[in-house]
């Protein structure tokens, strides 16, 4: 009995009776059986989960046992024709029907590039020479500054 009440620790009989009286006052006599059922289910699920974990650890330490499946050996049935196999024949190329692809002549040379031409422009479009740079306001010098009353 001490193993099942191990979670209670150092609670004595009088403390346990006091806890049961408080539960009876808060929940009433009608709810206590439902609470006990729920508590029992919870404890049972906890035990099942802990035993599954324990079994998993035990199985992890053991080598896995292979599961062999026995297949019946395939045997030819009597009375059925067996497929005929052909004897090995080495490869023989058909030299009469094969034609080599045409080869480009080796004396061909690409024409030299005479001059570089500007990129293509549409017919009738005007090609302008590059614009000359113009002086900006920040490029021109400022007139000499004069102070008040024209004094430098």
C-alpha positions in Angstrom: 0.0 0.0 0.0 2.9 2.3 0.5 3.9 2.1 -3.2 0.4 3.3 -4.3 0.5 6.2 -1.7 4.0 7.1 -2.5 3.0 10.3 -4.3 1.4 11.6 -1.0 4.8 11.9 0.7 4.5 12.6 4.5 0.8 13.3 4.7 -0.7 11.6 7.7 -4.2 10.2 8.2 -5.7 13.4 9.7 -4.4 15.5 6.8 -5.9 13.0 4.3 -9.3 13.2 6.1 -9.2 17.0 6.0 -8.5 17.0 2.2 -11.4 14.6 1.6 -13.7 16.8 3.6 -12.7 19.9 1.6 -13.2 18.0 -1.6 -16.7 16.9 -0.4 -17.6 20.5 0.5 -16.4 22.0 -2.8 -17.7 19.4 -5.2 -20.6 17.8 -3.4 -21.5 14.1 -2.9 -22.9 13.7 -6.5 -19.6 14.8 -8.2 -17.2 12.6 -6.2 -17.8 9.4 -8.2 -17.3 11.2 -11.5 -14.0 12.8 -10.1 -12.9 9.4 -8.9 -13.6 7.8 -12.4 -11.7 10.6 -14.1 -8.8 10.3 -11.7 -8.7 6.5 -12.2 -8.6 6.9 -16.0 -5.8 9.5 -15.8 -3.7 7.2 -13.5 -4.3 4.2 -15.9 -3.3 6.3 -19.0 -0.2 7.4 -17.1 0.8 3.9 -16.2 0.2 2.7 -19.8 2.4 5.5 -21.2 5.2 4.8 -18.7 5.1 1.1 -19.4 5.3 1.8 -23.2 8.3 4.1 -22.7 10.0 1.4 -20.5 9.3 -1.3 -23.1 10.7 1.0 -25.8 13.9 1.5 -23.9 14.2 -2.3 -23.3 13.7 -3.0 -27.0 16.2 -0.4 -28.0 19.0 -2.2 -26.2 18.3 -5.5 -28.0 19.2 -6.3 -31.6 16.3 -6.3 -34.0 15.2 -9.7 -35.0 14.7 -9.9 -38.8 11.4 -11.1 -40.0 11.9 -13.5 -42.8 9.1 -14.4 -45.2 9.1 -17.7 -46.8 8.3 -17.7 -50.4 7.6 -21.0 -52.2 10.3 -21.9 -54.7 9.1 -21.4 -58.3 9.0 -24.6 -60.0 7.8 -25.1 -63.6 4.5 -26.9 -63.9 4.5 -30.0 -65.9 2.7 -30.0 -69.1 3.3 -26.3 -69.8 5.6 -25.3 -72.6 8.9 -23.7 -71.4 10.3 -20.6 -73.1 13.0 -21.3 -75.7 16.2 -19.4 -75.2 18.3 -18.3 -78.3 22.0 -19.1 -78.6 24.4 -16.2 -78.2 25.3 -14.4 -81.4 28.1 -11.8 -81.5 27.3 -8.3 -82.8 27.8 -7.9 -86.5 27.5 -4.3 -87.8 25.8 -3.8 -91.1 28.4 -1.9 -93.1 26.4 -1.7 -96.3 23.6 0.4 -95.0 25.7 2.8 -92.8 26.7 6.2 -94.2 28.9 8.6 -92.5 27.6 12.1 -91.9 28.9 14.8 -94.2 32.0 16.6 -93.0 32.5 20.4 -93.5 35.4 21.3 -95.7 38.5 22.3 -93.7 39.7 25.0 -96.2 36.8 27.4 -95.2 37.8 30.6 -93.4 35.5 33.2 -91.9 35.6 36.6 -93.6 37.8 39.2 -91.8 36.0 42.0 -90.0 36.9 45.2 -91.9 35.6 47.9 -89.6 33.5 48.1 -86.6 30.0 49.4 -87.5 27.7 51.2 -85.1 24.8 49.2 -83.9 22.0 48.8 -86.3 19.4 51.6 -86.5 16.1 51.5 -88.2 15.9 52.8 -91.8 15.0 56.5 -91.9 16.2 57.2 -88.4 18.7 60.0 -87.7 22.0 59.2 -86.2 23.4 62.2 -84.4 27.0 62.7 -83.3 27.7 62.6 -79.6 26.8 65.8 -77.8 29.5 68.2 -76.6 29.6 68.9 -72.9 28.2 72.2 -71.8 29.1 74.4 -68.9 26.9 74.1 -65.8 26.2 76.7 -63.2 28.6 75.1 -60.8 31.4 75.2 -63.4 31.3 79.0 -63.9 33.1 81.2 -61.5 31.1 83.6 -59.3 31.6 87.3 -59.6 33.6 88.9 -56.8 31.5 89.4 -53.7 31.0 92.8 -52.3 30.1 93.5 -48.8 27.6 96.0 -47.6 27.7 99.4 -49.3 29.9 97.9 -52.1 33.0 97.4 -49.9 34.8 94.2 -50.4 
